[in-house]
Every structure is written in C-alpha cells, then in structure tokens.
Amino acid sequence: MEAKPIIDIIVGVEDLDEVSSFITPLSEIHFEYVHKPEFIYRCFFRKGLWGQGTCHLHICEINSSEWIEKLLFRDYLRLPLHIAKEYASLKKELASKYKFDRPTYTKKKETFIKTIIENSQEGNY
C-alpha cells in the first residue's frame, strides 16, 4: 500500500501511567514524546525532525477501545483489497493537498477510518 514514508508502530501496555517511565529511555534512542491533549487513550512519540519524521510510536492500553480499534482497522485493510486501495488513494490525495498540514491530513482521514472500524466490528467485509 502506498503511504507516507513514516512507520507507525503500536505498543500495548497494561496501564498508560507506565508510559511516563518510558520517556527518558525512548529519548535516548531518539523518540520524542509529543503531548497531544486530543489523544486521551494513547501516548504518542515521534522519531525524526519535525515534519520529517521517520517513525510514529503509539502506546495504548492492551484491550482498550483504542487498541482494539487500531487492530480492527489494520486487520480489515488486510482482507478486502479494494478497501486498502481506497484508503491508499485517499491518503495520496490528502497528502498532496495537506502536505504541510499534518493535523488536517489526519482529521480528513477520520471518517474513512471510523467507517472501516464500524464495518469490521459488524463483520461486514
């Protein structure tokens, strides 16, 4: 699938309160903690220069809705090939329009992502 040249990684923990103890060790391997108030159920780390990052690390509580939805979305994109192609096309279109506006790029993907999560929860493939 076409994508921005950034690797997204999800890590599960028992309790998000544990994440504060990861900030220093992750910074030693060049992951910067980025406080995002809108991320209530996950913590976000970035590797690379601002706007030129190479890796995003999302830490969620295992079995939380955030964790489950991210895995449902991933799994759904693996099944019906046309859905993965639609998502790739959307991302490409948004990336060209919002190249320097990552928050808007992310926001514009939300409806598609929510629809996929709902379909996967209902078993609609």
VEXKE-908805 format. One record per atom (N, C-alpha, C, O): x, y, z; residue in one letter; atom name. Coordinates in Angstrom, 2 decimals. Each point is the difference from the previous one (the first is absolute). Layout:
<domis>
+---------+---------+---------+----+----+
|      px |      py |      pz | aa | at |
+---------+---------+---------+----+----+
|       X |       Y |       Z |  A | CA |
...
+---------+---------+---------+----+----+
</domis>
This chain:
<domis>
+---------+---------+---------+----+----+
|      px |      py |      pz | aa | at |
+---------+---------+---------+----+----+
|    0.84 |   -1.18 |    0.00 |  M |  N |
|   -0.84 |    1.18 |    0.00 |  M | CA |
|    0.88 |    1.24 |    0.00 |  M |  C |
|    0.99 |    0.08 |    0.72 |  M |  O |
|   -1.37 |    0.86 |   -1.53 |  E |  N |
|    0.71 |    1.27 |    0.02 |  E | CA |
|   -0.23 |    0.68 |    1.34 |  E |  C |
|   -1.08 |   -0.11 |    0.58 |  E |  O |
|    2.08 |    0.80 |   -0.13 |  A |  N |
|   -0.14 |    0.69 |    1.29 |  A | CA |
|    1.08 |    1.06 |    0.12 |  A |  C |
|    0.96 |    0.04 |   -0.78 |  A |  O |
|   -1.14 |    0.81 |    1.75 |  K |  N |
|    1.05 |    0.97 |    0.29 |  K | CA |
|    1.21 |   -0.78 |    0.50 |  K |  C |
|   -0.16 |   -1.10 |    0.52 |  K |  O |
|    1.34 |    1.64 |   -0.66 |  P |  N |
|    1.19 |   -0.75 |    0.40 |  P | CA |
|    0.23 |    0.06 |    1.52 |  P |  C |
|    1.08 |    0.36 |    0.47 |  P |  O |
|   -2.11 |   -0.73 |    0.27 |  I |  N |
|    0.09 |   -0.02 |    1.46 |  I | CA |
|   -0.52 |   -1.35 |    0.48 |  I |  C |
|   -1.06 |   -0.45 |   -0.43 |  I |  O |
|    1.79 |   -0.18 |    1.29 |  I |  N |
|   -0.41 |   -1.28 |    0.57 |  I | CA |
|   -0.84 |    0.29 |    1.24 |  I |  C |
|    0.42 |    0.73 |    0.89 |  I |  O |
|   -1.62 |   -1.33 |   -0.84 |  D |  N |
|   -0.85 |    0.11 |    1.19 |  D | CA |
|    0.10 |   -1.29 |    0.78 |  D |  C |
|   -0.19 |   -1.09 |   -0.54 |  D |  O |
|    0.48 |    1.21 |    1.82 |  I |  N |
|    0.13 |   -1.16 |    0.89 |  I | CA |
|   -0.96 |    0.19 |    1.16 |  I |  C |
|   -0.13 |    1.10 |    0.54 |  I |  O |
|   -0.55 |   -2.18 |   -0.17 |  I |  N |
|   -0.86 |    0.04 |    1.19 |  I | CA |
|    0.58 |   -0.97 |    1.02 |  I |  C |
|    0.40 |   -1.11 |   -0.32 |  I |  O |
|   -0.36 |    1.57 |    1.55 |  V |  N |
|    0.50 |   -0.81 |    1.12 |  V | CA |
|   -1.08 |   -0.02 |    1.07 |  V |  C |
|   -0.60 |    1.03 |    0.30 |  V |  O |
|    0.36 |   -2.20 |    0.25 |  G |  N |
|   -1.00 |   -0.14 |    1.06 |  G | CA |
|    0.63 |   -0.09 |    1.38 |  G |  C |
|    1.01 |   -0.68 |    0.19 |  G |  O |
|   -1.61 |    1.38 |    0.75 |  V |  N |
|    0.43 |   -0.05 |    1.40 |  V | CA |
|   -1.21 |   -0.30 |    0.87 |  V |  C |
|   -1.14 |    0.18 |   -0.43 |  V |  O |
|    1.39 |   -0.62 |    1.63 |  E |  N |
|   -1.10 |   -0.29 |    0.93 |  E | CA |
|   -0.69 |    1.28 |    0.47 |  E |  C |
|   -1.21 |    0.03 |    0.19 |  E |  O |
|    2.01 |    1.04 |    0.00 |  D |  N |
|   -0.53 |    1.24 |    0.55 |  D | CA |
|    0.75 |    1.18 |   -0.62 |  D |  C |
|    1.23 |    0.02 |    0.00 |  D |  O |
|   -1.96 |    0.94 |   -0.54 |  L |  N |
|    0.65 |    1.16 |   -0.63 |  L | CA |
|    0.88 |    0.79 |    0.98 |  L |  C |
|    0.90 |    0.71 |   -0.43 |  L |  O |
|   -1.15 |   -0.83 |    1.71 |  D |  N |
|    0.83 |    0.69 |    0.97 |  D | CA |
|    1.45 |   -0.49 |   -0.05 |  D |  C |
|    0.91 |    0.70 |    0.45 |  D |  O |
|   -0.70 |   -1.92 |   -0.99 |  E |  N |
|    1.35 |   -0.55 |   -0.14 |  E | CA |
|    0.85 |    0.81 |   -0.99 |  E |  C |
|    1.23 |    0.01 |    0.10 |  E |  O |
|   -1.89 |    0.65 |   -1.03 |  V |  N |
|    0.71 |    0.65 |   -1.10 |  V | CA |
|    0.95 |    1.09 |    0.46 |  V |  C |
|    1.02 |    0.23 |   -0.64 |  V |  O |
|   -1.33 |    0.43 |    1.72 |  S |  N |
|    0.90 |    1.06 |    0.48 |  S | CA |
|    1.41 |   -0.55 |    0.28 |  S |  C |
|    0.98 |    0.74 |   -0.13 |  S |  O |
|   -0.88 |   -2.00 |    0.50 |  S |  N |
|    1.32 |   -0.59 |    0.26 |  S | CA |
|    0.73 |   -0.36 |   -1.31 |  S |  C |
|    1.17 |   -0.35 |    0.04 |  S |  O |
|   -1.86 |    0.44 |   -1.19 |  F |  N |
|    0.62 |   -0.31 |   -1.29 |  F | CA |
|    0.59 |    1.22 |   -0.68 |  F |  C |
|    0.79 |   -0.13 |   -0.93 |  F |  O |
|   -1.16 |    1.33 |    1.39 |  I |  N |
|    0.37 |    1.21 |   -0.72 |  I | CA |
|    1.52 |    0.16 |   -0.11 |  I |  C |
|    0.52 |    0.24 |   -1.09 |  I |  O |
|    0.19 |   -0.38 |    2.19 |  T |  N |
|    1.46 |    0.16 |   -0.04 |  T | CA |
|    0.67 |   -1.10 |   -0.82 |  T |  C |
|    0.81 |    0.31 |   -0.87 |  T |  O |
|   -1.11 |   -1.60 |    1.12 |  P |  N |
|    0.65 |   -1.04 |   -0.82 |  P | CA |
|   -0.30 |    0.14 |   -1.50 |  P |  C |
|    0.88 |   -0.23 |   -0.83 |  P |  O |
|   -2.12 |    0.60 |    0.49 |  L |  N |
|   -0.33 |    0.17 |   -1.42 |  L | CA |
|    0.72 |    1.21 |   -0.59 |  L |  C |
|    0.37 |   -0.01 |   -1.17 |  L |  O |
|   -0.17 |    1.05 |    1.97 |  S |  N |
|    0.73 |    1.18 |   -0.51 |  S | CA |
|    1.45 |   -0.36 |   -0.30 |  S |  C |
|    0.62 |    0.59 |   -0.89 |  S |  O |
|   -0.08 |   -1.54 |    1.62 |  E |  N |
|    1.38 |   -0.42 |   -0.25 |  E | CA |
|    0.16 |   -0.69 |   -1.35 |  E |  C |
|    1.11 |   -0.06 |   -0.54 |  E |  O |
|   -2.21 |   -0.46 |   -0.01 |  I |  N |
|    0.05 |   -0.58 |   -1.34 |  I | CA |
|   -0.76 |    0.90 |   -0.99 |  I |  C |
|   -0.50 |   -0.45 |   -1.03 |  I |  O |
|    0.43 |    1.73 |    1.39 |  H |  N |
|   -0.50 |    1.08 |   -0.87 |  H | CA |
|   -1.50 |   -0.01 |   -0.27 |  H |  C |
|   -0.45 |    0.46 |   -1.04 |  H |  O |
|   -0.32 |   -0.99 |    1.99 |  F |  N |
|   -1.46 |    0.13 |   -0.07 |  F | CA |
|   -0.39 |    1.13 |    0.93 |  F |  C |
|    0.28 |   -0.03 |    1.19 |  F |  O |
|   -0.94 |    1.03 |   -1.75 |  E |  N |
|   -0.43 |    1.16 |    0.77 |  E | CA |
|   -1.46 |   -0.17 |    0.41 |  E |  C |
|   -0.86 |   -0.30 |   -0.83 |  E |  O |
|    0.59 |    0.48 |    2.11 |  Y |  N |
|   -1.38 |   -0.04 |    0.47 |  Y | CA |
|   -0.68 |    1.29 |   -0.45 |  Y |  C |
|    0.52 |    1.09 |    0.21 |  Y |  O |
|   -1.69 |   -1.23 |   -0.82 |  V |  N |
|   -0.76 |    1.15 |   -0.46 |  V | CA |
|   -1.35 |   -0.05 |    0.72 |  V |  C |
|   -0.84 |   -0.85 |   -0.28 |  V |  O |
|    0.66 |    1.79 |    1.19 |  H |  N |
|   -1.27 |    0.05 |    0.73 |  H | CA |
|   -1.09 |    0.48 |   -0.95 |  H |  C |
|    0.08 |    1.09 |   -0.56 |  H |  O |
|   -1.09 |   -1.91 |    0.39 |  K |  N |
|   -1.14 |    0.36 |   -0.86 |  K | CA |
|   -1.25 |   -0.13 |    0.86 |  K |  C |
|   -0.47 |   -1.12 |    0.22 |  K |  O |
|   -0.08 |    2.22 |    0.25 |  P |  N |
|   -1.17 |   -0.05 |    0.89 |  P | CA |
|   -1.18 |   -0.74 |   -0.61 |  P |  C |
|   -0.83 |   -0.56 |    0.73 |  P |  O |
|    0.74 |    0.56 |   -2.06 |  E |  N |
|   -1.11 |   -0.70 |   -0.64 |  E | CA |
|    0.15 |   -1.52 |    0.05 |  E |  C |
|   -0.97 |   -0.73 |   -0.24 |  E |  O |
|    2.16 |    0.24 |    0.56 |  F |  N |
|    0.23 |   -1.44 |    0.15 |  F | CA |
|   -0.23 |   -0.38 |    1.46 |  F |  C |
|    0.94 |    0.00 |    0.80 |  F |  O |
|   -2.16 |   -0.31 |   -0.48 |  I |  N |
|   -0.36 |   -0.31 |    1.38 |  I | CA |
|    0.42 |   -1.42 |    0.38 |  I |  C |
|    0.39 |   -0.26 |    1.14 |  I |  O |
|   -0.47 |   -0.66 |   -2.10 |  Y |  N |
|    0.21 |   -1.41 |    0.30 |  Y | CA |
|    1.28 |   -0.56 |   -0.59 |  Y |  C |
|    0.15 |   -1.22 |   -0.13 |  Y |  O |
|    0.77 |    2.09 |   -0.24 |  R |  N |
|    1.29 |   -0.46 |   -0.50 |  R | CA |
|    1.03 |    1.09 |    0.21 |  R |  C |
|   -0.33 |    1.16 |    0.19 |  R |  O |
|    1.59 |   -1.57 |   -0.24 |  C |  N |
|    1.12 |    0.93 |    0.06 |  C | CA |
|    0.73 |   -0.07 |   -1.33 |  C |  C |
|    0.01 |   -1.04 |   -0.66 |  C |  O |
|    0.59 |    2.14 |    0.28 |  F |  N |
|    0.60 |    0.11 |   -1.33 |  F | CA |
|    1.46 |    0.43 |    0.11 |  F |  C |
|    0.34 |    0.94 |    0.71 |  F |  O |
|    0.51 |   -1.65 |   -1.46 |  F |  N |
|    1.41 |    0.33 |   -0.10 |  F | CA |
|    0.35 |    0.10 |   -1.49 |  F |  C |
|   -0.60 |   -0.68 |   -0.84 |  F |  O |
|    1.55 |    1.53 |    0.54 |  R |  N |
|    0.40 |    0.24 |   -1.38 |  R | CA |
|    1.51 |   -0.13 |   -0.09 |  R |  C |
|    0.73 |    0.40 |    0.91 |  R |  O |
|   -0.27 |   -0.97 |   -2.02 |  K |  N |
|    1.44 |   -0.09 |   -0.26 |  K | CA |
|    0.29 |    0.77 |   -1.27 |  K |  C |
|   -0.67 |   -0.18 |   -1.02 |  K |  O |
|    1.67 |    1.04 |    1.06 |  G |  N |
|    0.36 |    0.80 |   -1.17 |  G | CA |
|   -0.34 |    1.46 |    0.22 |  G |  C |
|   -0.67 |    0.36 |    0.97 |  G |  O |
|    1.13 |    0.47 |   -1.88 |  L |  N |
|   -0.24 |    1.43 |    0.08 |  L | CA |
|   -1.47 |    0.31 |   -0.19 |  L |  C |
|   -0.72 |   -0.74 |   -0.67 |  L |  O |
|    0.26 |    1.84 |    1.25 |  W |  N |
|   -1.38 |    0.43 |   -0.13 |  W | CA |
|   -0.33 |    0.16 |   -1.49 |  W |  C |
|    0.70 |    0.70 |   -0.73 |  W |  O |
|   -1.78 |   -1.35 |    0.30 |  G |  N |
|   -0.41 |    0.06 |   -1.39 |  G | CA |
|    0.78 |   -0.94 |   -0.91 |  G |  C |
|   -0.33 |   -0.14 |   -1.18 |  G |  O |
|    1.35 |   -0.49 |    1.72 |  Q |  N |
|    0.81 |   -0.94 |   -0.78 |  Q | CA |
|    0.23 |   -1.29 |    0.79 |  Q |  C |
|    1.02 |   -0.67 |   -0.16 |  Q |  O |
|   -1.99 |    0.34 |    1.00 |  G |  N |
|    0.15 |   -1.17 |    0.85 |  G | CA |
|    0.09 |   -1.29 |   -0.79 |  G |  C |
|   -0.46 |   -0.08 |   -1.14 |  G |  O |
|    1.06 |   -0.91 |    1.75 |  T |  N |
|    0.14 |   -1.31 |   -0.64 |  T | CA |
|   -0.85 |   -1.07 |    0.67 |  T |  C |
|   -0.26 |   -1.05 |   -0.59 |  T |  O |
|   -0.16 |    1.33 |    1.82 |  C |  N |
|   -0.72 |   -1.03 |    0.74 |  C | CA |
|   -0.92 |    0.64 |    1.04 |  C |  C |
|    0.38 |    0.95 |    0.68 |  C |  O |
|   -1.59 |   -1.49 |   -0.58 |  H |  N |
|   -0.95 |    0.40 |    1.03 |  H | CA |
|   -0.25 |   -1.20 |    0.90 |  H |  C |
|   -0.27 |   -1.10 |   -0.48 |  H |  O |
|    0.35 |    1.32 |    1.76 |  L |  N |
|   -0.24 |   -1.06 |    0.98 |  L | CA |
|   -1.23 |    0.37 |    0.82 |  L |  C |
|   -0.03 |    1.04 |    0.66 |  L |  O |
|   -0.98 |   -1.89 |   -0.72 |  H |  N |
|   -1.24 |    0.21 |    0.74 |  H | CA |
|   -0.04 |   -1.06 |    1.10 |  H |  C |
|    0.14 |   -1.19 |   -0.26 |  H |  O |
|   -0.34 |    1.63 |    1.49 |  I |  N |
|   -0.08 |   -0.94 |    1.13 |  I | CA |
|   -1.41 |    0.09 |    0.58 |  I |  C |
|   -0.47 |    1.07 |    0.38 |  I |  O |
|   -0.19 |   -2.23 |   -0.34 |  C |  N |
|   -1.38 |   -0.10 |    0.48 |  C | CA |
|   -0.08 |   -1.09 |    1.06 |  C |  C |
|    0.88 |   -0.85 |    0.11 |  C |  O |
|   -1.95 |    0.91 |    0.66 |  E |  N |
|   -0.24 |   -1.10 |    0.93 |  E | CA |
|   -0.51 |   -1.20 |   -0.79 |  E |  C |
|   -0.89 |    0.12 |   -0.85 |  E |  O |
|    1.47 |   -1.28 |    1.14 |  I |  N |
|   -0.43 |   -1.24 |   -0.66 |  I | CA |
|   -1.47 |   -0.23 |    0.31 |  I |  C |
|   -0.45 |    0.16 |    1.14 |  I |  O |
|   -0.29 |   -0.52 |   -2.17 |  N |  N |
|   -1.43 |   -0.30 |    0.08 |  N | CA |
|   -0.88 |    1.23 |    0.25 |  N |  C |
|   -1.19 |   -0.14 |    0.26 |  N |  O |
|    1.77 |    1.34 |   -0.32 |  S |  N |
|   -0.82 |    1.21 |    0.08 |  S | CA |
|   -0.69 |    0.18 |   -1.35 |  S |  C |
|    0.35 |   -0.66 |   -0.98 |  S |  O |
|   -1.33 |    1.54 |    0.92 |  S |  N |
|   -0.68 |    0.24 |   -1.28 |  S | CA |
|    0.99 |    0.54 |   -1.04 |  S |  C |
|   -0.10 |   -0.34 |   -1.18 |  S |  O |
|    1.04 |    1.16 |    1.60 |  E |  N |
|    1.01 |    0.54 |   -0.92 |  E | CA |
|    0.81 |   -1.13 |   -0.62 |  E |  C |
|    0.21 |   -0.04 |   -1.21 |  E |  O |
|    0.24 |   -0.88 |    2.04 |  W |  N |
|    0.79 |   -1.16 |   -0.44 |  W | CA |
|   -0.82 |   -0.87 |   -0.95 |  W |  C |
|    0.46 |   -0.34 |   -1.09 |  W |  O |
|   -1.66 |    0.00 |    1.50 |  I |  N |
|   -0.86 |   -0.88 |   -0.80 |  I | CA |
|   -0.33 |    0.63 |   -1.34 |  I |  C |
|    0.06 |   -0.68 |   -1.03 |  I |  O |
|   -0.40 |    1.96 |    1.02 |  E |  N |
|   -0.35 |    0.66 |   -1.26 |  E | CA |
|    1.18 |    0.07 |   -0.95 |  E |  C |
|   -0.17 |   -0.19 |   -1.21 |  E |  O |
|    1.35 |    0.45 |    1.72 |  K |  N |
|    1.18 |    0.06 |   -0.88 |  K | CA |
|    0.27 |   -1.37 |   -0.62 |  K |  C |
|    0.35 |   -0.08 |   -1.18 |  K |  O |
|   -0.51 |   -0.98 |    1.95 |  L |  N |
|    0.23 |   -1.34 |   -0.54 |  L | CA |
|   -1.11 |   -0.41 |   -0.97 |  L |  C |
|    0.27 |   -0.64 |   -1.01 |  L |  O |
|   -1.52 |    1.02 |    1.32 |  L |  N |
|   -1.09 |   -0.27 |   -0.93 |  L | CA |
|    0.24 |    0.68 |   -1.34 |  L |  C |
|   -0.19 |   -0.60 |   -1.05 |  L |  O |
|    0.62 |    1.86 |    1.10 |  F |  N |
|    0.26 |    0.76 |   -1.21 |  F | CA |
|    1.11 |   -0.68 |   -0.81 |  F |  C |
|   -0.13 |   -0.19 |   -1.21 |  F |  O |
|    1.22 |   -0.16 |    1.86 |  R |  N |
|    1.11 |   -0.68 |   -0.67 |  R | CA |
|   -0.46 |   -1.30 |   -0.64 |  R |  C |
|    0.28 |   -0.26 |   -1.17 |  R |  O |
|   -1.00 |   -0.54 |    1.94 |  D |  N |
|   -0.45 |   -1.30 |   -0.51 |  D | CA |
|   -0.97 |    0.14 |   -1.16 |  D |  C |
|    0.03 |   -0.79 |   -0.94 |  D |  O |
|   -0.91 |    1.78 |    1.01 |  Y |  N |
|   -0.97 |    0.22 |   -1.06 |  Y | CA |
|    0.70 |    0.36 |   -1.31 |  Y |  C |
|   -0.40 |   -0.45 |   -1.07 |  Y |  O |
|    1.43 |    1.27 |    1.16 |  L |  N |
|    0.73 |    0.39 |   -1.20 |  L | CA |
|    0.74 |   -1.18 |   -0.64 |  L |  C |
|    0.36 |    0.07 |   -1.17 |  L |  O |
|   -0.15 |   -1.12 |    1.91 |  R |  N |
|    0.68 |   -1.18 |   -0.53 |  R | CA |
|   -0.93 |   -0.89 |   -0.80 |  R |  C |
|    0.46 |   -0.82 |   -0.80 |  R |  O |
|   -1.77 |    0.95 |    1.00 |  L |  N |
|   -0.94 |   -0.93 |   -0.62 |  L | CA |
|   -0.50 |    0.46 |   -1.37 |  L |  C |
|    0.47 |   -0.51 |   -1.01 |  L |  O |
|   -1.40 |    1.44 |    0.94 |  P |  N |
|   -0.51 |    0.39 |   -1.32 |  P | CA |
|    0.98 |    0.96 |   -0.69 |  P |  C |
|    0.17 |    1.13 |    0.43 |  P |  O |
|    0.45 |   -1.59 |   -1.50 |  L |  N |
|    1.03 |    0.78 |   -0.67 |  L | CA |
|   -0.50 |    1.37 |   -0.45 |  L |  C |
|    0.74 |    0.98 |    0.05 |  L |  O |
|   -2.00 |   -0.91 |   -0.48 |  H |  N |
|   -0.50 |    1.29 |   -0.48 |  H | CA |
|   -0.04 |    1.06 |    1.10 |  H |  C |
|    0.13 |    1.19 |   -0.29 |  H |  O |
|   -0.32 |   -1.61 |    1.54 |  I |  N |
|   -0.03 |    0.96 |    1.11 |  I | CA |
|    1.39 |    0.58 |    0.22 |  I |  C |
|    0.15 |    1.21 |    0.20 |  I |  O |
|    0.86 |   -2.06 |   -0.22 |  A |  N |
|    1.37 |    0.47 |    0.16 |  A | CA |
|    0.36 |    0.97 |   -1.13 |  A |  C |
|    0.67 |    1.00 |    0.24 |  A |  O |
|   -1.13 |   -1.29 |   -1.45 |  K |  N |
|    0.27 |    0.89 |   -1.13 |  K | CA |
|   -0.72 |    1.34 |    0.18 |  K |  C |
|    0.57 |    1.05 |   -0.32 |  K |  O |
|   -1.80 |   -1.09 |    0.81 |  E |  N |
|   -0.74 |    1.25 |    0.25 |  E | CA |
|    0.72 |    0.85 |    1.05 |  E |  C |
|    0.13 |    1.21 |   -0.15 |  E |  O |
|    0.34 |   -1.88 |    1.21 |  Y |  N |
|    0.69 |    0.73 |    1.06 |  Y | CA |
|    1.30 |    0.59 |   -0.52 |  Y |  C |
|    0.34 |    1.15 |    0.31 |  Y |  O |
|    0.40 |   -1.91 |   -1.11 |  A |  N |
|    1.25 |    0.50 |   -0.57 |  A | CA |
|   -0.27 |    1.20 |   -0.90 |  A |  C |
|    0.75 |    0.98 |    0.01 |  A |  O |
|   -1.82 |   -1.06 |   -0.78 |  S |  N |
|   -0.36 |    1.11 |   -0.89 |  S | CA |
|   -0.37 |    1.24 |    0.80 |  S |  C |
|    0.42 |    1.11 |   -0.33 |  S |  O |
|   -1.20 |   -1.29 |    1.38 |  L |  N |
|   -0.37 |    1.11 |    0.87 |  L | CA |
|    1.23 |    0.65 |    0.61 |  L |  C |
|    0.14 |    1.22 |   -0.01 |  L |  O |
|    0.76 |   -2.05 |    0.54 |  K |  N |
|    1.21 |    0.53 |    0.63 |  K | CA |
|    0.86 |    0.78 |   -0.99 |  K |  C |
|    0.56 |    1.04 |    0.33 |  K |  O |
|   -0.47 |   -1.56 |   -1.55 |  K |  N |
|    0.79 |    0.67 |   -1.03 |  K | CA |
|   -0.61 |    1.36 |   -0.34 |  K |  C |
|    0.71 |    1.00 |   -0.12 |  K |  O |
|   -2.03 |   -0.97 |   -0.04 |  E |  N |
|   -0.70 |    1.24 |   -0.31 |  E | CA |
|    0.18 |    1.02 |    1.12 |  E |  C |
|    0.31 |    1.17 |   -0.25 |  E |  O |
|   -0.51 |   -1.62 |    1.50 |  L |  N |
|    0.13 |    0.90 |    1.14 |  L | CA |
|    1.44 |    0.48 |    0.18 |  L |  C |
|    0.24 |    1.16 |    0.35 |  L |  O |
|    0.71 |   -2.05 |   -0.59 |  A |  N |
|    1.41 |    0.38 |    0.14 |  A | CA |
|    0.37 |    1.10 |   -0.99 |  A |  C |
|    0.79 |    0.89 |    0.32 |  A |  O |
|   -1.35 |   -0.96 |   -1.52 |  S |  N |
|    0.32 |    1.04 |   -0.98 |  S | CA |
|   -0.66 |    1.33 |    0.37 |  S |  C |
|    0.57 |    1.06 |   -0.25 |  S |  O |
|   -1.76 |   -1.10 |    0.85 |  K |  N |
|   -0.70 |    1.22 |    0.39 |  K | CA |
|    0.54 |    0.60 |    1.30 |  K |  C |
|    0.08 |    1.22 |    0.14 |  K |  O |
|    0.30 |   -2.08 |    0.80 |  Y |  N |
|    0.36 |    0.45 |    1.35 |  Y | CA |
|    1.42 |   -0.42 |    0.37 |  Y |  C |
|    0.26 |   -0.42 |    1.13 |  Y |  O |
|    0.63 |    0.53 |   -2.08 |  K |  N |
|    1.38 |   -0.45 |    0.20 |  K | CA |
|    0.65 |    0.59 |    1.25 |  K |  C |
|    0.74 |   -0.68 |    0.71 |  K |  O |
|   -1.02 |    1.94 |   -0.44 |  F |  N |
|    0.64 |    0.67 |    1.13 |  F | CA |
|   -0.98 |    0.26 |    1.15 |  F |  C |
|    0.26 |    0.82 |    0.88 |  F |  O |
|   -1.37 |   -1.52 |   -0.91 |  D |  N |
|   -1.03 |    0.16 |    1.04 |  D | CA |
|   -0.43 |   -1.37 |    0.50 |  D |  C |
|   -1.08 |   -0.49 |   -0.33 |  D |  O |
|    1.95 |   -0.12 |    1.14 |  R |  N |
|   -0.25 |   -1.36 |    0.48 |  R | CA |
|   -1.30 |   -0.13 |    0.80 |  R |  C |
|   -0.71 |   -0.99 |   -0.17 |  R |  O |
|    0.36 |    1.97 |    1.04 |  P |  N |
|   -1.27 |   -0.14 |    0.74 |  P | CA |
|   -1.21 |   -0.08 |   -0.92 |  P |  C |
|   -0.91 |   -0.80 |    0.24 |  P |  O |
|    0.87 |    1.59 |   -1.29 |  T |  N |
|   -1.14 |   -0.05 |   -0.93 |  T | CA |
|    0.02 |   -1.31 |   -0.78 |  T |  C |
|   -1.05 |   -0.61 |   -0.19 |  T |  O |
|    2.22 |    0.19 |   -0.25 |  Y |  N |
|    0.14 |   -1.29 |   -0.69 |  Y | CA |
|   -0.59 |   -1.12 |    0.86 |  Y |  C |
|   -0.79 |   -0.82 |   -0.49 |  Y |  O |
|    1.16 |    0.79 |    1.75 |  T |  N |
|   -0.48 |   -1.04 |    0.92 |  T | CA |
|   -1.51 |    0.13 |    0.21 |  T |  C |
|   -0.71 |   -1.01 |   -0.03 |  T |  O |
|    0.23 |    2.21 |    0.24 |  K |  N |
|   -1.43 |    0.24 |    0.23 |  K | CA |
|   -0.83 |   -0.45 |   -1.21 |  K |  C |
|   -1.07 |   -0.58 |    0.18 |  K |  O |
|    1.55 |    0.84 |   -1.38 |  K |  N |
|   -0.74 |   -0.34 |   -1.21 |  K | CA |
|   -0.10 |   -1.51 |   -0.23 |  K |  C |
|   -0.86 |   -0.46 |   -0.75 |  K |  O |
|    1.73 |   -0.32 |    1.39 |  K |  N |
|   -0.06 |   -1.47 |   -0.11 |  K | CA |
|   -1.00 |   -0.61 |    0.98 |  K |  C |
|   -0.39 |   -1.16 |   -0.17 |  K |  O |
|   -0.03 |    1.92 |    1.18 |  E |  N |
|   -0.81 |   -0.54 |    1.10 |  E | CA |
|   -1.28 |   -0.71 |   -0.44 |  E |  C |
|   -0.28 |   -1.10 |    0.48 |  E |  O |
|   -0.49 |    1.70 |   -1.38 |  T |  N |
|   -1.27 |   -0.60 |   -0.42 |  T | CA |
|    0.23 |   -1.36 |   -0.63 |  T |  C |
|   -0.72 |   -0.96 |    0.30 |  T |  O |
|    1.71 |    0.86 |   -1.17 |  F |  N |
|    0.31 |   -1.27 |   -0.65 |  F | CA |
|    0.38 |   -1.04 |    1.05 |  F |  C |
|   -0.48 |   -1.13 |   -0.02 |  F |  O |
|    1.35 |    1.52 |    0.93 |  I |  N |
|    0.48 |   -0.93 |    1.03 |  I | CA |
|   -1.15 |   -0.46 |    0.89 |  I |  C |
|   -0.10 |   -1.19 |    0.30 |  I |  O |
|   -0.75 |    2.11 |    0.13 |  K |  N |
|   -1.14 |   -0.36 |    0.86 |  K | CA |
|   -0.94 |   -0.95 |   -0.72 |  K |  C |
|   -0.52 |   -0.93 |    0.61 |  K |  O |
|    0.30 |    1.14 |   -1.89 |  T |  N |
|   -0.87 |   -0.90 |   -0.78 |  T | CA |
|    0.59 |   -1.40 |   -0.06 |  T |  C |
|   -0.72 |   -0.98 |    0.15 |  T |  O |
|    2.01 |    0.89 |   -0.35 |  I |  N |
|    0.68 |   -1.31 |   -0.06 |  I | CA |
|   -0.12 |   -0.69 |    1.36 |  I |  C |
|   -0.28 |   -1.20 |    0.05 |  I |  O |
|    0.49 |    1.92 |    1.02 |  I |  N |
|   -0.09 |   -0.60 |    1.34 |  I | CA |
|   -1.42 |   -0.49 |    0.25 |  I |  C |
|   -0.19 |   -1.11 |    0.51 |  I |  O |
|   -0.81 |    1.90 |   -0.86 |  E |  N |
|   -1.40 |   -0.42 |    0.17 |  E | CA |
|   -0.30 |   -1.25 |   -0.82 |  E |  C |
|   -0.63 |   -0.93 |    0.49 |  E |  O |
|    1.08 |    0.91 |   -1.74 |  N |  N |
|   -0.23 |   -1.16 |   -0.85 |  N | CA |
|    0.67 |   -1.25 |    0.55 |  N |  C |
|   -0.58 |   -1.08 |   -0.03 |  N |  O |
|    1.79 |    1.24 |    0.54 |  S |  N |
|    0.72 |   -1.16 |    0.52 |  S | CA |
|   -0.66 |   -0.52 |    1.28 |  S |  C |
|   -0.04 |   -1.21 |    0.22 |  S |  O |
|   -0.48 |    2.11 |    0.61 |  Q |  N |
|   -0.70 |   -0.42 |    1.22 |  Q | CA |
|   -1.29 |   -0.75 |   -0.32 |  Q |  C |
|   -0.42 |   -0.89 |    0.75 |  Q |  O |
|   -0.20 |    1.26 |   -1.86 |  E |  N |
|   -1.25 |   -0.64 |   -0.41 |  E | CA |
|    0.25 |   -1.22 |   -0.87 |  E |  C |
|   -0.94 |   -0.70 |   -0.37 |  E |  O |
|    2.20 |    0.43 |    0.04 |  G |  N |
|    0.34 |   -1.14 |   -0.84 |  G | CA |
|   -0.31 |    0.22 |   -1.47 |  G |  C |
|   -0.15 |   -0.96 |   -0.75 |  G |  O |
|    0.04 |    2.22 |    0.33 |  N |  N |
|   -0.29 |    0.31 |   -1.40 |  N | CA |
|    1.31 |    0.09 |   -0.78 |  N |  C |
|    0.73 |    0.98 |    0.11 |  N |  O |
|   -0.45 |   -1.99 |   -0.89 |  Y |  N |
|    1.23 |   -0.01 |   -0.79 |  Y | CA |
|   -0.35 |    0.07 |   -1.44 |  Y |  C |
|    0.89 |    0.01 |   -0.85 |  Y |  O |
+---------+---------+---------+----+----+
</domis>
